[in-house]
Amino acid sequence: MILEDVLLMCNLSKGIEENGFKMGILLSIQNLMESMGWSAEQAMKALRIPEPEQIQFVIGLKNSGDFDSN
């Protein structure tokens, strides 16, 4: 029982860490879009975000209202 609880806590903390990391990247994309006048695609290219991973950030930008496809 204790081992299961420890594993659950480890999984939860890993999820929180991954979410925080993704939020940091999303903020970086938004900052580049605002300060440089770049599109989301230009910002993600500058940050070297692999194309297969970009869709999750496009969705995040759309949900925050900051998506610009130009």
Order of alpha helices (4+ residues) and beta strands (2+ residues): alpha-alpha-alpha
